[in-house]
């Protein structure tokens, strides 16, 4: 489970880096990008909660 959380966190950081590069080039962030960010954050949150419950 820890490796899954690390992989999703790295994926989230890479995706955020891509979005920042969009902003630096003067482009707008597409609205669907916010849904992807919310999905990745939800995966991390669900993983942390699952890990916490399973470790009890």
Residue pairs with C-beta under 8 A, 6 or more apart in sequence:
1 47
1 50
1 51
1 54
2 51
4 47
5 44
5 47
5 48
5 51
8 40
8 43
8 44
8 47
9 44
11 40
12 37
12 40
12 41
12 44
15 36
15 37
15 40
16 37
19 29
19 33
19 37
22 28
22 29
23 29
